[in-house]
């Protein structure tokens, strides 16, 4: 079977679209990443719930990905503060995704120096 279009027109190509992060992979591999941007998306989540879309960059050659997290009062306050920090100071480096219990959160990776 030929890969050429039947009628001689250009081949169709799906857009690359947005790359969403696999949160389970981030947890399992302990990936360390840079948070490049944080956006609140009103009614942007499952069943029109509010959510956060966080653009991250992992230093392993993959393109930027988006981690989405549901909105809640504590997370909203923290991510608003983080978005303000990015606006003033630039990306937040050395970050990991963690899941204590049932909820996902970010934490700063603290480098330890060995003698």
FENNORUR-V109410 format. One record per residue. N is the residue number from 1. PHI is phi in whole degrees, 0 to 359 (* if undefined). D_CENTER is the distance of its C-alpha to the mean C-alpha in Angstrom with 1 decimal. Layout:
{{N & PHI & D_CENTER} {N & PHI & D_CENTER}}
//
This chain:
{{1 & * & 39.3} {2 & 276 & 38.4} {3 & 272 & 34.9} {4 & 285 & 36.6} {5 & 298 & 36.4} {6 & 295 & 39.6} {7 & 256 & 40.6} {8 & 80 & 39.9} {9 & 277 & 37.0} {10 & 293 & 33.6} {11 & 288 & 31.3} {12 & 280 & 28.4} {13 & 226 & 24.9} {14 & 287 & 21.8} {15 & 289 & 19.1} {16 & 294 & 16.1} {17 & 65 & 14.0} {18 & 274 & 10.3} {19 & 264 & 8.5} {20 & 267 & 6.5} {21 & 289 & 5.6} {22 & 271 & 8.8} {23 & 301 & 8.6} {24 & 297 & 12.2} {25 & 295 & 12.0} {26 & 301 & 10.0} {27 & 292 & 12.7} {28 & 299 & 15.5} {29 & 268 & 15.1} {30 & 59 & 14.3} {31 & 300 & 11.8} {32 & 255 & 11.8} {33 & 215 & 9.4} {34 & 252 & 9.6} {35 & 274 & 7.7} {36 & 266 & 9.0} {37 & 203 & 8.9} {38 & 225 & 8.8} {39 & 229 & 10.4} {40 & 275 & 12.5} {41 & 240 & 13.4} {42 & 294 & 16.8} {43 & 60 & 17.7} {44 & 268 & 14.5} {45 & 261 & 13.9} {46 & 305 & 16.1} {47 & 53 & 19.7} {48 & 62 & 19.0} {49 & 279 & 17.6} {50 & 288 & 15.7} {51 & 209 & 12.0} {52 & 248 & 9.3} {53 & 243 & 6.4} {54 & 247 & 4.4} {55 & 275 & 4.3} {56 & 235 & 4.7} {57 & 231 & 7.9} {58 & 266 & 9.7} {59 & 276 & 13.4} {60 & 226 & 14.6} {61 & 94 & 15.1} {62 & 284 & 12.3} {63 & 290 & 10.9} {64 & 305 & 7.7} {65 & 230 & 4.9} {66 & 245 & 2.7} {67 & 258 & 2.6} {68 & 253 & 6.1} {69 & 225 & 8.9} {70 & 294 & 12.5} {71 & 282 & 14.5} {72 & 207 & 17.3} {73 & 303 & 19.7} {74 & 293 & 18.7} {75 & 295 & 14.9} {76 & 302 & 15.8} {77 & 297 & 18.1} {78 & 294 & 15.8} {79 & 287 & 12.8} {80 & 297 & 15.6} {81 & 296 & 17.0} {82 & 295 & 13.9} {83 & 297 & 13.6} {84 & 296 & 17.3} {85 & 298 & 17.1} {86 & 298 & 14.8} {87 & 298 & 17.3} {88 & 272 & 20.1} {89 & 241 & 19.2} {90 & 98 & 16.3} {91 & 304 & 13.0} {92 & 261 & 12.6} {93 & 267 & 13.3} {94 & 54 & 13.9} {95 & 245 & 11.3} {96 & 231 & 10.9} {97 & 269 & 9.6} {98 & 230 & 13.0} {99 & 222 & 14.7} {100 & 280 & 18.1} {101 & 80 & 19.9} {102 & 255 & 18.1} {103 & 247 & 15.2} {104 & 271 & 11.8} {105 & 214 & 11.7} {106 & 253 & 10.8} {107 & 219 & 13.8} {108 & 281 & 15.2} {109 & 273 & 16.7} {110 & 261 & 20.3} {111 & 284 & 22.1} {112 & 254 & 25.5} {113 & 262 & 28.4} {114 & 259 & 30.9} {115 & 295 & 34.6}}
//
